[in-house]
Every structure is written in structure tokens, then in C-alpha cells.
Amino acid sequence: MKRYIAFLRGINISGKNKVPMAELRQGFEKLDYTEVKTYLNSGNVIFSSDEADTLKTTSRIEEMIKNQFSLDIPVFVIPKEELEDILHHAPDWWGDESKEIYDNLIFILPPATFKDVYNEIGEPKGGLEKVKEYKETIFWSFNRKDYQKTNWWSKTASADISSKLTIRTANTVRKIVGM
């Protein structure tokens, strides 16, 4: 049995796409996933499964959400060990607990790629934000007080590619890996 993490994109934000976590856990359990836990109210689900095919798992979860909640929600599923590997490869400037810097991990939903994201959003604004690609993720950090001046802040939410991304803070990702 392998541990997985599912990141749901865009749920429970400003009263939109409401998904109660207790009902979401039940939905995962009906799919025969075990040891199901959620973290926060933003669609972070940790579970165990014998299924090795993450694309099949992703499709099953997306279908369950559509049937149970009448929502088309993109989902990013990753084995816990792969997420641990990603965190192990974090750049030195990412996730150092500074209150002045906001550190995020961007998960790229297939079939989108880093090249697609970078081509649409563009270069990070020097001195204000940094990005580094690793596998299907992007480490992204920016200065909190100058976030509105960054190139990636508004574009990760409004560009066409935004529907192919789901973003979590460094603290959230670390907490989930520890669960």
C-alpha cells in the first residue's frame, strides 16, 4: 500500500466550489482508498492505495468529485515519496521561514509543462521573485510587501495557464508530507 497526496484546485475559495472535507474524505473512502486524511479546507487529501497508476487515480478522484459535488475540479495526485524528493531538491532560497518572503510550490497539472507555464507567464521579476523548476513543480518565492509588483502573482491566477496549476505554501506542503 502506497501513500499519495491529492491536491484539488480551486475549492472553498471565497465561497466558491464548496466541498466539505468530511464529505470529501467519505468520497475517497468509497473509492476504496484507506487512511484518508484532509489538511486545511483547501483540498489537500492524504490517502493510501494499491493503485500504481496516478493518472487512473486522478481520473477516478475527478469523476467522484463531479458525481458527488457536481464540480469539475482539476486534481494533482503525487506519491508521497515523490513529494519528499521534490522537497529534498528545494533551492536554498526557498522555504527558509522568513516572514518577509512568501514561498510556494506550484504543481503543474498534466499535460501542461514548465515550458508552457514559463512561456505564458514570463520571467520572474528580478529582485522581487524567484522560480526554479523541478519535475512537475515550480518553486516560487517572492517578497511579501512587493507581491503586486511581481510578474507571477497576478498571472498565476488570471492567465490561461492558471487552470493547469495548483499552488500550496511551503508550510502546507511540509505539513502534508509529515502527516
Backbone as JSON Lines, residues from 0, in Angstrom:
{"i":0,"aa":"M","n":[0.85,-1.18,0.0],"ca":[0.0,0.0,0.0],"c":[0.9,1.24,0.0]}
{"i":1,"aa":"K","n":[0.6,2.16,-0.89],"ca":[1.42,3.34,-1.08],"c":[0.66,4.58,-0.62]}
{"i":2,"aa":"R","n":[1.38,5.57,-0.06],"ca":[0.78,6.83,0.37],"c":[0.8,7.81,-0.8]}
{"i":3,"aa":"Y","n":[-0.32,8.52,-0.96],"ca":[-0.47,9.53,-2.01],"c":[-1.01,10.82,-1.42]}
{"i":4,"aa":"I","n":[-0.78,11.89,-2.15],"ca":[-1.37,13.18,-1.81],"c":[-2.12,13.66,-3.04]}
{"i":5,"aa":"A","n":[-3.35,14.11,-2.82],"ca":[-4.14,14.72,-3.89],"c":[-4.34,16.19,-3.54]}
{"i":6,"aa":"F","n":[-4.0,17.05,-4.48],"ca":[-4.23,18.49,-4.34],"c":[-5.35,18.87,-5.29]}
{"i":7,"aa":"L","n":[-6.47,19.32,-4.73],"ca":[-7.6,19.76,-5.54],"c":[-7.41,21.24,-5.85]}
{"i":8,"aa":"R","n":[-7.71,21.63,-7.06],"ca":[-7.51,23.01,-7.48],"c":[-8.79,23.83,-7.29]}
{"i":9,"aa":"G","n":[-8.65,24.94,-6.6],"ca":[-9.7,25.95,-6.57],"c":[-10.96,25.62,-5.81]}
{"i":10,"aa":"I","n":[-10.86,24.88,-4.71],"ca":[-12.08,24.62,-3.93],"c":[-12.09,25.49,-2.67]}
{"i":11,"aa":"N","n":[-13.31,25.78,-2.21],"ca":[-13.53,26.53,-0.97],"c":[-12.78,27.87,-0.94]}
{"i":12,"aa":"I","n":[-12.79,28.56,-2.07],"ca":[-12.16,29.87,-2.17],"c":[-13.25,30.91,-2.33]}
{"i":13,"aa":"S","n":[-13.31,31.83,-1.39],"ca":[-14.29,32.93,-1.42],"c":[-15.71,32.42,-1.63]}
{"i":14,"aa":"G","n":[-16.04,31.31,-0.98],"ca":[-17.4,30.77,-1.06],"c":[-17.71,30.03,-2.35]}
{"i":15,"aa":"K","n":[-16.72,29.84,-3.2],"ca":[-16.94,29.15,-4.48],"c":[-16.44,27.71,-4.39]}
{"i":16,"aa":"N","n":[-17.06,26.85,-5.19],"ca":[-16.66,25.44,-5.28],"c":[-16.57,24.8,-3.89]}
{"i":17,"aa":"K","n":[-17.67,24.91,-3.15],"ca":[-17.69,24.39,-1.78],"c":[-17.65,22.86,-1.76]}
{"i":18,"aa":"V","n":[-16.7,22.36,-0.99],"ca":[-16.54,20.93,-0.8],"c":[-16.24,20.7,0.68]}
{"i":19,"aa":"P","n":[-17.2,20.19,1.44],"ca":[-16.94,19.88,2.85],"c":[-15.91,18.75,2.97]}
{"i":20,"aa":"M","n":[-14.91,18.95,3.82],"ca":[-13.83,17.97,3.94],"c":[-14.33,16.61,4.43]}
{"i":21,"aa":"A","n":[-15.28,16.57,5.33],"ca":[-15.8,15.27,5.8],"c":[-16.42,14.49,4.64]}
{"i":22,"aa":"E","n":[-17.17,15.18,3.79],"ca":[-17.78,14.52,2.64],"c":[-16.73,14.12,1.61]}
{"i":23,"aa":"L","n":[-15.68,14.93,1.48],"ca":[-14.6,14.59,0.55],"c":[-13.88,13.32,1.03]}
{"i":24,"aa":"R","n":[-13.6,13.24,2.33],"ca":[-12.97,12.03,2.88],"c":[-13.84,10.81,2.6]}
{"i":25,"aa":"Q","n":[-15.15,10.93,2.8],"ca":[-16.07,9.82,2.54],"c":[-16.02,9.42,1.07]}
{"i":26,"aa":"G","n":[-15.92,10.4,0.17],"ca":[-15.82,10.1,-1.26],"c":[-14.58,9.3,-1.57]}
{"i":27,"aa":"F","n":[-13.45,9.66,-0.96],"ca":[-12.21,8.9,-1.16],"c":[-12.36,7.48,-0.62]}
{"i":28,"aa":"E","n":[-12.99,7.36,0.54],"ca":[-13.18,6.03,1.13],"c":[-14.08,5.15,0.27]}
{"i":29,"aa":"K","n":[-15.08,5.74,-0.38],"ca":[-15.95,4.97,-1.28],"c":[-15.18,4.47,-2.51]}
{"i":30,"aa":"L","n":[-14.07,5.12,-2.82],"ca":[-13.21,4.67,-3.92],"c":[-12.23,3.59,-3.43]}
{"i":31,"aa":"D","n":[-12.42,3.14,-2.2],"ca":[-11.58,2.12,-1.57],"c":[-10.18,2.61,-1.23]}
{"i":32,"aa":"Y","n":[-10.0,3.92,-1.07],"ca":[-8.74,4.44,-0.55],"c":[-8.82,4.37,0.96]}
{"i":33,"aa":"T","n":[-7.69,4.15,1.6],"ca":[-7.67,3.98,3.05],"c":[-6.82,5.06,3.71]}
{"i":34,"aa":"E","n":[-6.9,5.11,5.04],"ca":[-6.13,6.07,5.83],"c":[-6.28,7.49,5.26]}
{"i":35,"aa":"V","n":[-7.51,7.86,4.93],"ca":[-7.78,9.15,4.29],"c":[-7.79,10.26,5.33]}
{"i":36,"aa":"K","n":[-6.99,11.28,5.06],"ca":[-6.93,12.46,5.92],"c":[-6.98,13.69,5.03]}
{"i":37,"aa":"T","n":[-7.56,14.76,5.56],"ca":[-7.51,16.04,4.86],"c":[-6.75,17.03,5.72]}
{"i":38,"aa":"Y","n":[-6.21,18.03,5.07],"ca":[-5.49,19.09,5.78],"c":[-5.99,20.43,5.28]}
{"i":39,"aa":"L","n":[-6.38,21.27,6.19],"ca":[-6.99,22.56,5.91],"c":[-8.29,22.34,5.14]}
{"i":40,"aa":"N","n":[-8.85,23.41,4.64],"ca":[-10.13,23.35,3.95],"c":[-9.96,23.61,2.45]}
{"i":41,"aa":"S","n":[-8.73,23.43,1.96],"ca":[-8.43,23.82,0.59],"c":[-8.12,22.66,-0.34]}
{"i":42,"aa":"G","n":[-8.55,21.44,0.03],"ca":[-8.42,20.33,-0.89],"c":[-7.07,19.65,-0.88]}
{"i":43,"aa":"N","n":[-6.56,19.35,0.3],"ca":[-5.34,18.58,0.46],"c":[-5.74,17.26,1.08]}
{"i":44,"aa":"V","n":[-5.57,16.17,0.33],"ca":[-6.01,14.86,0.81],"c":[-4.84,13.89,0.78]}
{"i":45,"aa":"I","n":[-4.61,13.23,1.91],"ca":[-3.57,12.22,2.03],"c":[-4.29,10.88,2.15]}
{"i":46,"aa":"F","n":[-3.85,9.88,1.38],"ca":[-4.54,8.59,1.39],"c":[-3.61,7.48,0.97]}
{"i":47,"aa":"S","n":[-4.04,6.25,1.2],"ca":[-3.28,5.07,0.79],"c":[-4.05,4.3,-0.27]}
{"i":48,"aa":"S","n":[-3.29,3.68,-1.19],"ca":[-3.91,2.92,-2.27],"c":[-2.91,1.9,-2.8]}
{"i":49,"aa":"D","n":[-3.46,0.8,-3.34],"ca":[-2.64,-0.19,-4.04],"c":[-2.44,0.19,-5.5]}
{"i":50,"aa":"E","n":[-3.23,1.14,-6.0],"ca":[-3.16,1.57,-7.4],"c":[-1.83,2.27,-7.66]}
{"i":51,"aa":"A","n":[-1.1,1.85,-8.68],"ca":[0.2,2.45,-9.01],"c":[0.09,3.53,-10.08]}
{"i":52,"aa":"D","n":[-1.01,3.55,-10.8],"ca":[-1.19,4.47,-11.92],"c":[-1.81,5.79,-11.42]}
{"i":53,"aa":"T","n":[-0.99,6.84,-11.29],"ca":[-1.51,8.1,-10.76],"c":[-2.51,8.77,-11.71]}
{"i":54,"aa":"L","n":[-2.37,8.55,-13.01],"ca":[-3.34,9.13,-13.94],"c":[-4.72,8.49,-13.75]}
{"i":55,"aa":"K","n":[-4.74,7.18,-13.56],"ca":[-6.0,6.49,-13.3],"c":[-6.6,6.96,-11.98]}
{"i":56,"aa":"T","n":[-5.76,7.08,-10.97],"ca":[-6.22,7.56,-9.66],"c":[-6.78,8.97,-9.78]}
{"i":57,"aa":"T","n":[-6.08,9.83,-10.5],"ca":[-6.55,11.21,-10.7],"c":[-7.91,11.22,-11.37]}
{"i":58,"aa":"S","n":[-8.07,10.44,-12.42],"ca":[-9.35,10.38,-13.13],"c":[-10.48,9.9,-12.23]}
{"i":59,"aa":"R","n":[-10.21,8.9,-11.42],"ca":[-11.23,8.38,-10.5],"c":[-11.65,9.45,-9.49]}
{"i":60,"aa":"I","n":[-10.69,10.18,-8.97],"ca":[-10.99,11.23,-7.99],"c":[-11.78,12.35,-8.64]}
{"i":61,"aa":"E","n":[-11.35,12.79,-9.83],"ca":[-12.07,13.86,-10.53],"c":[-13.51,13.45,-10.83]}
{"i":62,"aa":"E","n":[-13.7,12.19,-11.23],"ca":[-15.05,11.68,-11.52],"c":[-15.9,11.65,-10.24]}
{"i":63,"aa":"M","n":[-15.3,11.22,-9.13],"ca":[-16.03,11.19,-7.86],"c":[-16.46,12.6,-7.47]}
{"i":64,"aa":"I","n":[-15.58,13.58,-7.62],"ca":[-15.91,14.97,-7.26],"c":[-17.04,15.48,-8.15]}
{"i":65,"aa":"K","n":[-16.99,15.15,-9.43],"ca":[-18.04,15.57,-10.35],"c":[-19.38,14.95,-9.94]}
{"i":66,"aa":"N","n":[-19.37,13.66,-9.64],"ca":[-20.61,12.97,-9.28],"c":[-21.13,13.39,-7.9]}
{"i":67,"aa":"Q","n":[-20.24,13.53,-6.95],"ca":[-20.67,13.8,-5.57],"c":[-20.95,15.28,-5.31]}
{"i":68,"aa":"F","n":[-20.19,16.18,-5.96],"ca":[-20.31,17.6,-5.67],"c":[-20.73,18.43,-6.87]}
{"i":69,"aa":"S","n":[-20.93,17.79,-8.03],"ca":[-21.3,18.47,-9.28],"c":[-20.29,19.56,-9.65]}
{"i":70,"aa":"L","n":[-19.02,19.26,-9.48],"ca":[-17.94,20.21,-9.8],"c":[-16.89,19.55,-10.69]}
{"i":71,"aa":"D","n":[-16.41,20.31,-11.66],"ca":[-15.28,19.87,-12.48],"c":[-14.03,20.48,-11.86]}
{"i":72,"aa":"I","n":[-13.38,19.72,-11.0],"ca":[-12.21,20.2,-10.26],"c":[-10.97,19.45,-10.74]}
{"i":73,"aa":"P","n":[-9.97,20.18,-11.25],"ca":[-8.71,19.51,-11.58],"c":[-8.02,19.02,-10.3]}
{"i":74,"aa":"V","n":[-7.39,17.86,-10.4],"ca":[-6.72,17.24,-9.26],"c":[-5.3,16.87,-9.67]}
{"i":75,"aa":"F","n":[-4.37,17.09,-8.77],"ca":[-2.98,16.69,-8.96],"c":[-2.69,15.62,-7.91]}
{"i":76,"aa":"V","n":[-2.35,14.4,-8.35],"ca":[-2.03,13.3,-7.44],"c":[-0.55,12.98,-7.56]}
{"i":77,"aa":"I","n":[0.08,12.83,-6.4],"ca":[1.51,12.53,-6.37],"c":[1.8,11.55,-5.24]}
{"i":78,"aa":"P","n":[2.64,10.55,-5.5],"ca":[3.05,9.68,-4.4],"c":[3.82,10.49,-3.36]}
{"i":79,"aa":"K","n":[3.62,10.17,-2.1],"ca":[4.27,10.9,-1.01],"c":[5.79,10.89,-1.18]}
{"i":80,"aa":"E","n":[6.35,9.75,-1.6],"ca":[7.8,9.67,-1.76],"c":[8.31,10.62,-2.84]}
{"i":81,"aa":"E","n":[7.53,10.86,-3.88],"ca":[7.93,11.82,-4.91],"c":[7.88,13.25,-4.38]}
{"i":82,"aa":"L","n":[6.88,13.55,-3.56],"ca":[6.8,14.88,-2.97],"c":[7.97,15.1,-2.01]}
{"i":83,"aa":"E","n":[8.34,14.06,-1.27],"ca":[9.51,14.16,-0.4],"c":[10.77,14.44,-1.22]}
{"i":84,"aa":"D","n":[10.91,13.78,-2.37],"ca":[12.05,14.01,-3.25],"c":[12.06,15.45,-3.76]}
{"i":85,"aa":"I","n":[10.9,15.96,-4.12],"ca":[10.81,17.35,-4.59],"c":[11.29,18.3,-3.49]}
{"i":86,"aa":"L","n":[10.8,18.11,-2.28],"ca":[11.22,18.97,-1.18],"c":[12.71,18.85,-0.9]}
{"i":87,"aa":"H","n":[13.25,17.65,-1.09],"ca":[14.69,17.45,-0.9],"c":[15.51,18.26,-1.92]}
{"i":88,"aa":"H","n":[14.91,18.56,-3.06],"ca":[15.6,19.31,-4.12],"c":[15.22,20.8,-4.14]}
{"i":89,"aa":"A","n":[14.65,21.27,-3.06],"ca":[14.3,22.7,-2.99],"c":[15.56,23.55,-3.04]}
{"i":90,"aa":"P","n":[15.49,24.68,-3.74],"ca":[16.66,25.56,-3.76],"c":[16.91,26.17,-2.38]}
{"i":91,"aa":"D","n":[18.12,26.61,-2.14],"ca":[18.49,27.19,-0.84],"c":[17.63,28.39,-0.46]}
{"i":92,"aa":"W","n":[17.16,29.14,-1.44],"ca":[16.41,30.36,-1.16],"c":[14.94,30.09,-0.85]}
{"i":93,"aa":"W","n":[14.5,28.86,-0.94],"ca":[13.07,28.54,-0.78],"c":[12.79,27.94,0.59]}
{"i":94,"aa":"G","n":[11.73,28.45,1.23],"ca":[11.23,27.85,2.45],"c":[12.08,28.04,3.68]}
{"i":95,"aa":"D","n":[12.7,29.19,3.81],"ca":[13.6,29.4,4.95],"c":[12.92,30.01,6.17]}
{"i":96,"aa":"E","n":[11.59,30.04,6.2],"ca":[10.81,30.53,7.34],"c":[10.84,32.05,7.5]}
{"i":97,"aa":"S","n":[11.4,32.78,6.55],"ca":[11.41,34.23,6.63],"c":[9.98,34.76,6.51]}
{"i":98,"aa":"K","n":[9.62,35.68,7.39],"ca":[8.27,36.27,7.35],"c":[8.16,37.3,6.22]}
{"i":99,"aa":"E","n":[9.28,37.72,5.66],"ca":[9.27,38.71,4.58],"c":[9.1,38.07,3.21]}
{"i":100,"aa":"I","n":[9.38,36.79,3.13],"ca":[9.32,36.07,1.86],"c":[8.16,35.08,1.9]}
{"i":101,"aa":"Y","n":[7.45,34.98,0.79],"ca":[6.33,34.04,0.66],"c":[6.78,32.94,-0.28]}
{"i":102,"aa":"D","n":[6.88,31.72,0.24],"ca":[7.36,30.58,-0.53],"c":[6.21,29.67,-0.91]}
{"i":103,"aa":"N","n":[6.14,29.32,-2.18],"ca":[5.07,28.47,-2.7],"c":[5.65,27.35,-3.54]}
{"i":104,"aa":"L","n":[4.88,26.28,-3.66],"ca":[5.2,25.21,-4.58],"c":[4.04,25.12,-5.55]}
{"i":105,"aa":"I","n":[4.34,25.31,-6.82],"ca":[3.33,25.25,-7.88],"c":[3.37,23.85,-8.48]}
{"i":106,"aa":"F","n":[2.21,23.2,-8.49],"ca":[2.08,21.88,-9.11],"c":[1.47,22.08,-10.49]}
{"i":107,"aa":"I","n":[2.12,21.54,-11.52],"ca":[1.67,21.68,-12.9],"c":[0.82,20.47,-13.26]}
{"i":108,"aa":"L","n":[-0.44,20.72,-13.59],"ca":[-1.37,19.65,-13.93],"c":[-1.12,19.18,-15.36]}
{"i":109,"aa":"P","n":[-0.87,17.88,-15.56],"ca":[-0.66,17.36,-16.91],"c":[-1.88,17.6,-17.79]}
{"i":110,"aa":"P","n":[-1.7,17.82,-19.06],"ca":[-0.47,17.66,-19.81],"c":[0.39,18.93,-19.87]}
{"i":111,"aa":"A","n":[0.06,19.97,-19.13],"ca":[0.86,21.19,-19.12],"c":[2.27,20.89,-18.63]}
{"i":112,"aa":"T","n":[3.22,21.71,-19.07],"ca":[4.62,21.53,-18.7],"c":[5.17,22.86,-18.17]}
{"i":113,"aa":"F","n":[6.36,22.79,-17.59],"ca":[7.02,24.02,-17.13],"c":[7.19,25.0,-18.28]}
{"i":114,"aa":"K","n":[7.56,24.48,-19.44],"ca":[7.75,25.34,-20.61],"c":[6.46,26.1,-20.94]}
{"i":115,"aa":"D","n":[5.32,25.42,-20.87],"ca":[4.02,26.07,-21.12],"c":[3.78,27.2,-20.12]}
{"i":116,"aa":"V","n":[4.04,26.9,-18.85],"ca":[3.83,27.9,-17.8],"c":[4.75,29.09,-18.01]}
{"i":117,"aa":"Y","n":[6.02,28.82,-18.2],"ca":[7.02,29.89,-18.35],"c":[6.74,30.73,-19.6]}
{"i":118,"aa":"N","n":[6.38,30.08,-20.71],"ca":[6.09,30.82,-21.94],"c":[4.9,31.76,-21.76]}
{"i":119,"aa":"E","n":[3.91,31.34,-20.98],"ca":[2.74,32.19,-20.79],"c":[2.94,33.27,-19.74]}
{"i":120,"aa":"I","n":[3.57,32.93,-18.64],"ca":[3.72,33.89,-17.55],"c":[4.94,34.79,-17.76]}
{"i":121,"aa":"G","n":[6.01,34.23,-18.26],"ca":[7.21,35.01,-18.49],"c":[8.21,34.9,-17.36]}
{"i":122,"aa":"E","n":[9.25,35.68,-17.47],"ca":[10.32,35.63,-16.48],"c":[9.87,36.23,-15.16]}
{"i":123,"aa":"P","n":[10.42,35.69,-14.07],"ca":[10.14,36.33,-12.78],"c":[10.82,37.7,-12.75]}
{"i":124,"aa":"K","n":[10.23,38.62,-12.03],"ca":[10.78,39.96,-11.94],"c":[11.98,39.95,-11.01]}
{"i":125,"aa":"G","n":[13.14,40.26,-11.56],"ca":[14.39,40.24,-10.82],"c":[14.34,41.06,-9.54]}
{"i":126,"aa":"G","n":[14.89,40.49,-8.48],"ca":[14.92,41.16,-7.2],"c":[13.64,41.04,-6.39]}
{"i":127,"aa":"L","n":[12.56,40.61,-7.02],"ca":[11.28,40.5,-6.33],"c":[10.77,39.07,-6.2]}
{"i":128,"aa":"E","n":[11.14,38.22,-7.16],"ca":[10.65,36.85,-7.12],"c":[11.66,35.92,-7.8]}
{"i":129,"aa":"K","n":[11.59,34.66,-7.41],"ca":[12.48,33.63,-7.96],"c":[11.64,32.41,-8.28]}
{"i":130,"aa":"V","n":[12.02,31.7,-9.34],"ca":[11.4,30.42,-9.67],"c":[12.48,29.41,-10.03]}
{"i":131,"aa":"K","n":[12.17,28.15,-9.73],"ca":[13.04,27.05,-10.13],"c":[12.17,25.84,-10.41]}
{"i":132,"aa":"E","n":[12.39,25.24,-11.57],"ca":[11.63,24.05,-11.97],"c":[12.28,22.81,-11.37]}
{"i":133,"aa":"Y","n":[11.43,21.88,-10.94],"ca":[11.9,20.54,-10.59],"c":[10.75,19.58,-10.84]}
{"i":134,"aa":"K","n":[10.98,18.64,-11.75],"ca":[9.95,17.68,-12.16],"c":[8.69,18.42,-12.57]}
{"i":135,"aa":"E","n":[7.52,18.05,-12.01],"ca":[6.26,18.69,-12.41],"c":[5.87,19.81,-11.44]}
{"i":136,"aa":"T","n":[6.88,20.42,-10.82],"ca":[6.61,21.51,-9.87],"c":[7.52,22.7,-10.16]}
{"i":137,"aa":"I","n":[7.13,23.82,-9.56],"ca":[7.94,25.03,-9.64],"c":[8.05,25.61,-8.23]}
{"i":138,"aa":"F","n":[9.27,25.78,-7.76],"ca":[9.49,26.51,-6.52],"c":[9.38,27.99,-6.85]}
{"i":139,"aa":"W","n":[8.59,28.72,-6.08],"ca":[8.36,30.14,-6.37],"c":[8.35,30.91,-5.06]}
{"i":140,"aa":"S","n":[9.18,31.93,-4.99],"ca":[9.26,32.78,-3.81],"c":[9.2,34.23,-4.23]}
{"i":141,"aa":"F","n":[8.6,35.05,-3.36],"ca":[8.55,36.48,-3.62],"c":[8.49,37.25,-2.32]}
{"i":142,"aa":"N","n":[8.86,38.51,-2.42],"ca":[8.83,39.41,-1.28],"c":[7.39,39.79,-0.98]}
{"i":143,"aa":"R","n":[6.92,39.53,0.23],"ca":[5.52,39.78,0.61],"c":[5.08,41.22,0.37]}
{"i":144,"aa":"K","n":[5.92,42.18,0.76],"ca":[5.49,43.58,0.67],"c":[5.41,44.07,-0.78]}
{"i":145,"aa":"D","n":[6.1,43.41,-1.69],"ca":[6.11,43.83,-3.09],"c":[5.39,42.85,-4.02]}
{"i":146,"aa":"Y","n":[4.5,42.02,-3.47],"ca":[3.89,40.96,-4.29],"c":[3.16,41.52,-5.51]}
{"i":147,"aa":"Q","n":[2.55,42.71,-5.38],"ca":[1.81,43.28,-6.51],"c":[2.72,43.72,-7.65]}
{"i":148,"aa":"K","n":[3.99,43.85,-7.38],"ca":[4.95,44.24,-8.4],"c":[5.56,43.05,-9.13]}
{"i":149,"aa":"T","n":[5.28,41.85,-8.62],"ca":[5.87,40.66,-9.24],"c":[5.16,40.34,-10.56]}
{"i":150,"aa":"N","n":[5.83,39.59,-11.38],"ca":[5.24,39.19,-12.66],"c":[4.32,37.98,-12.49]}
{"i":151,"aa":"W","n":[4.67,37.06,-11.59],"ca":[3.94,35.81,-11.49],"c":[2.69,35.91,-10.63]}
{"i":152,"aa":"W","n":[2.6,36.85,-9.69],"ca":[1.47,36.91,-8.76],"c":[0.12,36.95,-9.48]}
{"i":153,"aa":"S","n":[-0.07,37.95,-10.29],"ca":[-1.39,38.09,-10.95],"c":[-1.58,37.06,-12.05]}
{"i":154,"aa":"K","n":[-0.51,36.69,-12.72],"ca":[-0.64,35.78,-13.85],"c":[-0.91,34.33,-13.46]}
{"i":155,"aa":"T","n":[-0.46,33.91,-12.29],"ca":[-0.77,32.53,-11.88],"c":[-2.25,32.39,-11.56]}
{"i":156,"aa":"A","n":[-2.93,33.51,-11.34],"ca":[-4.37,33.46,-11.05],"c":[-5.22,33.83,-12.27]}
{"i":157,"aa":"S","n":[-4.68,34.58,-13.21],"ca":[-5.52,35.08,-14.29],"c":[-5.13,34.63,-15.69]}
{"i":158,"aa":"A","n":[-3.93,34.15,-15.87],"ca":[-3.5,33.72,-17.21],"c":[-4.25,32.44,-17.59]}
{"i":159,"aa":"D","n":[-4.28,32.16,-18.89],"ca":[-4.95,30.94,-19.36],"c":[-4.37,29.68,-18.7]}
{"i":160,"aa":"I","n":[-3.09,29.71,-18.42],"ca":[-2.43,28.53,-17.84],"c":[-2.86,28.31,-16.39]}
{"i":161,"aa":"S","n":[-3.48,29.28,-15.75],"ca":[-3.82,29.15,-14.32],"c":[-4.69,27.94,-14.03]}
{"i":162,"aa":"S","n":[-5.5,27.53,-14.97],"ca":[-6.36,26.35,-14.75],"c":[-5.55,25.05,-14.75]}
{"i":163,"aa":"K","n":[-4.29,25.13,-15.1],"ca":[-3.41,23.96,-15.12],"c":[-2.41,23.98,-13.97]}
{"i":164,"aa":"L","n":[-2.68,24.82,-12.96],"ca":[-1.79,24.94,-11.81],"c":[-2.58,24.83,-10.52]}
{"i":165,"aa":"T","n":[-1.95,24.29,-9.51],"ca":[-2.47,24.39,-8.15],"c":[-1.28,24.71,-7.26]}
{"i":166,"aa":"I","n":[-1.48,25.63,-6.34],"ca":[-0.37,26.2,-5.58],"c":[-0.58,25.95,-4.08]}
{"i":167,"aa":"R","n":[0.5,25.58,-3.4],"ca":[0.48,25.41,-1.95],"c":[1.69,26.11,-1.36]}
{"i":168,"aa":"T","n":[1.54,26.61,-0.13],"ca":[2.67,27.25,0.54],"c":[3.67,26.19,0.99]}
{"i":169,"aa":"A","n":[4.9,26.64,1.23],"ca":[5.94,25.73,1.72],"c":[5.5,25.06,3.02]}
{"i":170,"aa":"N","n":[4.92,25.84,3.93],"ca":[4.5,25.28,5.22],"c":[3.43,24.21,5.04]}
{"i":171,"aa":"T","n":[2.47,24.45,4.15],"ca":[1.42,23.47,3.89],"c":[1.99,22.18,3.33]}
{"i":172,"aa":"V","n":[2.88,22.29,2.37],"ca":[3.46,21.09,1.75],"c":[4.26,20.29,2.79]}
{"i":173,"aa":"R","n":[5.03,20.98,3.6],"ca":[5.82,20.3,4.63],"c":[4.93,19.59,5.64]}
{"i":174,"aa":"K","n":[3.86,20.24,6.03],"ca":[2.93,19.65,6.99],"c":[2.3,18.38,6.41]}
{"i":175,"aa":"I","n":[1.87,18.47,5.15],"ca":[1.23,17.31,4.49],"c":[2.2,16.13,4.39]}
{"i":176,"aa":"V","n":[3.44,16.39,4.03],"ca":[4.42,15.31,3.93],"c":[4.64,14.66,5.29]}
{"i":177,"aa":"G","n":[4.51,15.44,6.34],"ca":[4.7,14.9,7.68],"c":[3.51,14.15,8.24]}
{"i":178,"aa":"M","n":[2.39,14.17,7.54],"ca":[1.17,13.52,8.05],"c":[1.18,12.01,7.75]}
